[in-house]
Amino acid sequence: MTSAATSQTYADWLRERMEERGLTQRGFAKLLNPSDPETARRSIRRHLKGMVPLERTRQIYAHALGTNGDLGPSADDVEDD
């Protein structure tokens, strides 16, 4: 892969998808878990700060954001240290 392909983090990807849809953290959390949005919001916040979620969570986010199967960059796509 080229450095351009790996330069976007999951947090960047998620932030861009939320902005495209006009969603705040709170609005996205309500979409994900209407009965307990605070728990969802805490998870979203962690993911926006750089923690890459597990694939199942990435699938849930992608479905809610309507990304047509694009799960965003995974932890395997990001080089650490």
TORKOL-4160 file (C-alpha; in steps of 0.2 Angstrom, whole numbers, padded with zeros to 4 digits, m for minus):
81
<pt num="1" X="0000" Y="0000" Z="0000"/>
<pt num="2" X="0005" Y="0018" Z="m0003"/>
<pt num="3" X="0007" Y="0030" Z="0011"/>
<pt num="4" X="m0008" Y="0040" Z="0004"/>
<pt num="5" X="m0019" Y="0024" Z="0006"/>
<pt num="6" X="m0014" Y="0022" Z="0024"/>
<pt num="7" X="m0014" Y="0040" Z="0030"/>
<pt num="8" X="m0032" Y="0041" Z="0035"/>
<pt num="9" X="m0036" Y="0035" Z="0052"/>
<pt num="10" X="m0052" Y="0027" Z="0057"/>
<pt num="11" X="m0056" Y="0042" Z="0068"/>
<pt num="12" X="m0054" Y="0053" Z="0052"/>
<pt num="13" X="m0065" Y="0042" Z="0042"/>
<pt num="14" X="m0078" Y="0042" Z="0055"/>
<pt num="15" X="m0078" Y="0060" Z="0058"/>
<pt num="16" X="m0080" Y="0063" Z="0039"/>
<pt num="17" X="m0094" Y="0051" Z="0037"/>
<pt num="18" X="m0103" Y="0059" Z="0052"/>
<pt num="19" X="m0100" Y="0077" Z="0045"/>
<pt num="20" X="m0107" Y="0072" Z="0028"/>
<pt num="21" X="m0123" Y="0067" Z="0036"/>
<pt num="22" X="m0124" Y="0081" Z="0048"/>
<pt num="23" X="m0123" Y="0070" Z="0063"/>
<pt num="24" X="m0116" Y="0076" Z="0080"/>
<pt num="25" X="m0109" Y="0063" Z="0092"/>
<pt num="26" X="m0125" Y="0064" Z="0102"/>
<pt num="27" X="m0136" Y="0062" Z="0086"/>
<pt num="28" X="m0126" Y="0047" Z="0080"/>
<pt num="29" X="m0127" Y="0039" Z="0097"/>
<pt num="30" X="m0146" Y="0041" Z="0097"/>
<pt num="31" X="m0147" Y="0033" Z="0080"/>
<pt num="32" X="m0136" Y="0019" Z="0086"/>
<pt num="33" X="m0144" Y="0015" Z="0102"/>
<pt num="34" X="m0160" Y="0025" Z="0105"/>
<pt num="35" X="m0164" Y="0017" Z="0122"/>
<pt num="36" X="m0146" Y="0021" Z="0129"/>
<pt num="37" X="m0138" Y="0034" Z="0119"/>
<pt num="38" X="m0125" Y="0039" Z="0132"/>
<pt num="39" X="m0117" Y="0022" Z="0131"/>
<pt num="40" X="m0116" Y="0023" Z="0112"/>
<pt num="41" X="m0109" Y="0041" Z="0114"/>
<pt num="42" X="m0095" Y="0036" Z="0125"/>
<pt num="43" X="m0090" Y="0023" Z="0112"/>
<pt num="44" X="m0091" Y="0035" Z="0098"/>
<pt num="45" X="m0080" Y="0047" Z="0108"/>
<pt num="46" X="m0066" Y="0034" Z="0111"/>
<pt num="47" X="m0067" Y="0030" Z="0092"/>
<pt num="48" X="m0065" Y="0048" Z="0087"/>
<pt num="49" X="m0050" Y="0050" Z="0099"/>
<pt num="50" X="m0041" Y="0036" Z="0089"/>
<pt num="51" X="m0046" Y="0019" Z="0096"/>
<pt num="52" X="m0051" Y="0008" Z="0081"/>
<pt num="53" X="m0067" Y="m0002" Z="0085"/>
<pt num="54" X="m0069" Y="m0021" Z="0082"/>
<pt num="55" X="m0075" Y="m0026" Z="0065"/>
<pt num="56" X="m0093" Y="m0029" Z="0071"/>
<pt num="57" X="m0094" Y="m0012" Z="0078"/>
<pt num="58" X="m0087" Y="m0005" Z="0062"/>
<pt num="59" X="m0101" Y="m0014" Z="0053"/>
<pt num="60" X="m0114" Y="m0007" Z="0064"/>
<pt num="61" X="m0107" Y="0011" Z="0062"/>
<pt num="62" X="m0106" Y="0008" Z="0043"/>
<pt num="63" X="m0124" Y="0002" Z="0042"/>
<pt num="64" X="m0130" Y="0017" Z="0052"/>
<pt num="65" X="m0120" Y="0029" Z="0041"/>
<pt num="66" X="m0126" Y="0021" Z="0025"/>
<pt num="67" X="m0108" Y="0019" Z="0018"/>
<pt num="68" X="m0113" Y="0004" Z="0007"/>
<pt num="69" X="m0101" Y="m0008" Z="0015"/>
<pt num="70" X="m0086" Y="0004" Z="0017"/>
<pt num="71" X="m0080" Y="0000" Z="0035"/>
<pt num="72" X="m0067" Y="0013" Z="0034"/>
<pt num="73" X="m0048" Y="0009" Z="0038"/>
<pt num="74" X="m0045" Y="m0005" Z="0050"/>
<pt num="75" X="m0032" Y="m0007" Z="0063"/>
<pt num="76" X="m0022" Y="m0017" Z="0050"/>
<pt num="77" X="m0021" Y="m0002" Z="0039"/>
<pt num="78" X="m0013" Y="0009" Z="0052"/>
<pt num="79" X="0005" Y="0008" Z="0056"/>
<pt num="80" X="0009" Y="0009" Z="0075"/>
<pt num="81" X="0026" Y="0014" Z="0081"/>
